[in-house]
Amino acid sequence: MLRILQARLKQGYRTIRYPCESPTLPTLYCGKPEWEAAKCTEGCRACIDSCPTGALSKASGALTIDMGRCLFCTGCMDNCPAGAISFSREHRLAARTREGLVLDGRAFQLAGALDEQMRRLFGRSLKLRQVSAGGCNACEADINVLNTLAFDLGRFGIQFVASPRHADGLLVTGPVTKNMELALRKTYEATPAPKLVIAVGACAISGGVFAGHDEVLDGVPTGIPVDLFVPGCPPHPLTILDGLLRLLGRA
């Protein structure tokens, strides 16, 4: 017993102090994309042509970046001859609406909180059922990381449960393959109301690299309303955590 206590004292406090303190992000971390219009050359489409998911488009010379499609692969930045595109260190990327993920020159709006009644219900205890609807396991791995000592998701009262009947909402990953559509809809129907739906990753939001394929539905299908969109491929665990806390009005 004394040895255990000694080891515990030696290890110290390992859980990060987020959101009370700013997080330490990896050197290679790529956050919210940014575009400097003044550097852009007229008629150049290098960034648009290099994007594998069609996340970039131009209208009247202004660049639009859809973070719901963006893989954060930096292909647009690497191929831009003028250096007009860069990726910031901003990890707070979640939005309450699909349109909120589109960067078109307007100030990016961070995800807002649920209404007061929903926060009374879920603010201190939120149970989620995770549904991998054809995911590659990258998003799932980073969601699993939230349960480790460093992030300790449970300290916020947020936990993953095994049954939708015990859940307050669903957290969906993957492009939603046709084989998983029925399972996803049944899981949604089995979750008692009121319930939340959170789409994590480019695949769950727009289909990601699988968008347009005959065997996928390009993300969470019609009939399952999404309350929170968390972009990325996969999103950093802090991006997911920040979105969840903002949804509950705790960040």
Salt bridges, closest charged atoms under 4 A:
GLU21 OE2 - ARG17 NE 3.22
GLU36 OE2 - LYS39 NZ 3.36
ASP49 OD1 - ARG45 NH2 3.33
ASP66 OD2 - ARG69 NE 3.80
ASP66 OD2 - ARG98 NH2 2.72
GLU90 OE2 - ARG92 NE 2.79
ASP104 OD2 - ARG106 NH2 2.69
GLU116 OE2 - ARG120 NH1 3.60
GLU181 OE2 - ARG185 NE 3.11
ASP242 OD2 - ARG246 NE 2.82
